[in-house]
């Protein structure tokens, strides 16, 4: 399976449209911040445009999306996986959007205890699948994917704890624009595709028959 993962759209989605016109993809994952603080209707419009290529699209909101984005994702042609799980063949996927608390009081922030309680329930539901993917907007704390320009780490301690405990094959995240990159926690690969609004994304190739079933490649569109 060939997956295109993107995040931090912030309303600027034209580069992914051009990419999908010219490349064959089996699944698209949108890891939050679909809009820049709304409007929620724009989020629905963007997801419908991305879904117009008859490729399944899975999406979660980011901290910069308004709370009303939930209903708009549900109304769109994409599948809302925030707080949900889905299985595609032998691949279990779960999602948790928004972020841990920030200094900016953005619309969709959750306390760390809530992130841990809710997301750990989700990942338990897919733990028996051969391949497990955890899709979050916030990156795990203390990795190459959550470093601010100041050098501080700003990711979620709860997401890191969940990864350490359950070791999903892959965590796709976003949120920290400056930390586009790939890292590992134990056996779990972590990827922050970077800002789609700047043309950044990530290709994920999954072959469950291989010893290392998930390959990740950062791309520019």
C-alpha positions, 0 to 999 in steps of 0.5 A, a space after each residue: 500500500 502506498 500512502 501519502 501523508 500530509 499535515 498542517 494544510 492551513 488552508 493551502 492545499 493546491 500542491 496536493 491536488 497537483 500531486 494527486 493528478 500525476 501520481 498513483 496513491 492508495 490512501 491519503 492521511 491528513 494529520 490536522 490543521 486543515 484550516 487556519 482557525 477556520 472557517 470550518 466550512 473551508 475544511 470540508 471543502 478542502 477534504 472534498 477536493 482531496 477526496 475527488 480523486 477516488 482515493 480514500 482520505 483519512 483526516 484528523 483536526 489540528 489545534 488550529 482548526 475550530 471545534 466545529 470542524 468535527 461535523 464538517 469532516 463528518 460531512 465531507 467525503 473524507 473519513 474522520 478518524 479522530 477518536 476512532 479506529 479503522 482497519 484496512 486489510 491487515 493495517 489498523 489505524 487510529 487517530 487523535 487530533 488537536 494538541 497538548 496545551 500550547 501558550 497560545 490557547 488555540 481552539 483544539 487543545 487537550 490536557 495530557 491526561 485526556 490525550 493518554 486516556 483516550 488515545 490509549 483506548 484507541 491503540 488497544 483496539 488495533 494492537 492485534 493487527 499486523 500493522 498499526 498506525 497511530 495518527 496524531 496532530 501533536 508529535 511525541 515529546 523529546 524527538 526530532 519531530 517536536 523541536 521549536 526554533 529555541 531548541 525546546 521540545 513541545 510535543 506530547 508526553 502522553 503520545 510518547 508514553 503511548 508509543 513506548 507502551 504499545 509500540 505501533 509500527 508508525 506514528 504520523 504527526 505534525 504541529 511543529 512546523 520547524 521539525 519536519 523529519 523522521 525519528 524512532 522510539 523503540 521499534 516505532 517510526 515517527 514522521 512529521 511530514 512538514 507543512 503541506 502549505 509549503 509543499 511538504 509531505 511524506 510517502 509511506 510504503 507498506 508491505 506486511 510481508 517484509 521484515 521491515 514493513 513500513 518505509 518512509 520518504 519525505 517528499 516535496 510536491 
